[in-house]
């Protein structure tokens, strides 16, 4: 994503939820026209998104930016300029009661939990997140709902006008990339900050060690503003502590969710997966701190312990979650993260994991979900992987983590819903070329084949002897024999991949007809017969949130409404 586009999306949100506007004008820059385009008849939502997409930078320019590495401080200066051009000043953001959240993985889920908890108190919430799954307006939510196409269109074309009618009680703002130089970090006085689990990602921008990445994430800390984090490895935790001490930011470590469940019934989470308990624990602390800072009347229900010192950081208070908090955690929805869709014989498991640690969590969730599933008839059950990875991520370690699931078929495709996405601006991406993304899919297939061959060689010399209750017992039986080297396919778009996997058996996804030569490949032909006759098909979609978004667009047409 280009700087100009990320700046504009953040400015759209901040202007939409701001309590007042200003009239300061600033000279033009190359990336974004200083004169806002007027809204005219015919300038509809898709026109607005297409115009927004013109701010994307092509692949070669992105590579040039990575090589040259300009001063990152200019990103924040540019964001302040765009904000002023929209009719706001940085001082106006101080009134938004912002909860600012960063992290490598889980920050979006943490934001979703936090927003839903505080909305359960009757507060009007704003929520800014990225990336979107199906439509760009998902990034800007009021009371949990994406802003309407009409409001997005109106505000896009008239960005310099404030939208008084959408003023909110608080705004939950998810950092895009990093923290220190992210465009959301023009916020000067958030109410509270949070850091979810840290790991390796976006190394070309943030650094190649977890400690360097932690330094970037700690850049959202502010003087005197409370901040919370979940348990981290010792190295990055020390960096966060140092960053907090440098600016006198009180930083606390979240106690485990089990500590908050003592003396009461277990907490029910709307998002599945053991890793979501860390995100929920952080969300509870953020919501609790926000309520206390704002002296909300519901805070009197809370009986919290005093913070106690643990390891390198003081431990955050332990308290009994209120009914509002319990309801918020239970009712949280966050599509594309540990999401399950059951459609006839098909079960789709959707998770946008794209780092090693998040893929590990995804594998645990997937295998546990399979173990809970009831068998459907006496026929074979087929396991299918639908995978893609983007950016500068190395796919090999991600695919290696997925291999123990013993998929019968591994399918790879670009993050394109159709071969041509010109009819849907929300799915357009000018940052990469079609040839490049298809080449990357072929590389994924080659990695998978090599891993298959290595596994086959190991199997010749050692026979598995799974322990009762061990990981192998989570696999389902009867199961098709696991094939090697010939069990992978590449398709040119998501729609073709889903057509092959579903074989017309998904009652919602019913495309008109497959393209010519669809089953020409031997694996495609033989696999089609297997999938058509299977008692159940379990499909894990992972590796990229954009891939998950494209799949959801086709499987859940209502999301495009």
NORFENHU-V11458 format. One record per backbone hydrogen bond with DSSP energy under -1.0 kcal/mol. NH is the residue of the N-H (numbers start at 0). CO is the residue of the C=O. If there is no record, write none. Layout:
# NORFENHU-V11458
NH,CO
NH,CO
This chain:
# NORFENHU-V11458
5,1
6,2
7,3
8,4
9,5
10,6
11,7
12,8
13,9
14,10
15,11
16,12
21,86
42,39
43,41
47,43
48,44
49,45
50,46
51,47
52,48
54,51
55,52
61,57
62,58
63,59
64,60
65,61
66,62
67,63
68,64
73,70
74,71
76,72
77,73
78,74
79,75
80,76
81,77
82,78
83,79
84,80
85,81
86,83
87,82
91,88
92,89
93,90
94,91
95,92
98,170
99,191
100,172
101,193
103,196
104,196
109,105
110,106
111,107
112,108
113,109
114,110
115,111
116,112
117,113
118,114
119,115
121,118
122,117
125,169
126,140
127,171
128,138
137,134
138,135
139,136
140,126
141,144
142,124
144,141
146,139
151,147
152,148
153,149
154,150
155,151
156,152
157,153
160,157
162,14
165,162
166,163
168,123
169,123
171,125
172,98
173,127
174,100
179,215
184,181
186,183
190,97
191,97
192,225
193,99
194,227
195,101
204,201
205,201
206,202
212,208
213,209
214,210
215,211
216,212
217,213
218,215
219,216
220,217
223,247
224,221
226,249
227,192
228,251
229,194
236,232
237,233
238,234
239,235
240,236
241,237
242,238
243,239
244,240
245,241
248,243
251,226
252,313
253,228
258,255
263,260
269,328
275,272
276,273
278,274
279,275
280,276
281,277
282,278
283,279
284,280
285,281
286,282
287,283
288,284
289,285
290,286
291,287
292,288
293,289
294,291
295,290
298,295
299,296
300,297
301,298
304,317
309,312
312,309
314,307
315,252
325,321
326,322
327,323
328,324
329,325
330,326
336,333
338,349
340,347
342,345
345,342
346,536
347,340
348,538
349,338
350,540
351,335
358,354
359,355
360,356
361,357
362,358
363,359
364,360
365,361
366,362
367,363
368,364
369,365
370,366
371,367
372,368
381,535
383,537
384,408
385,539
386,410
387,541
392,389
398,394
399,395
400,396
401,397
402,398
404,401
405,402
407,382
408,382
409,486
410,384
411,488
412,386
415,413
423,420
426,423
427,424
436,432
437,433
438,434
439,435
440,436
441,437
442,438
443,439
444,440
445,441
446,442
447,443
448,444
449,445
450,446
451,447
452,448
453,449
454,450
455,451
456,452
457,453
458,454
459,455
461,457
469,466
472,469
473,470
474,471
488,409
490,411
493,415
494,416
496,492
497,493
498,494
499,495
500,496
501,497
502,498
504,501
509,507
517,514
519,516
524,520
525,521
526,522
527,523
528,524
529,525
530,526
531,527
532,528
533,529
534,379
535,379
536,344
537,381
538,346
539,383
540,348
541,385
542,352
547,543
548,544
549,545
550,546
551,547
552,548
553,549
554,550
555,551
558,555
559,556
560,557
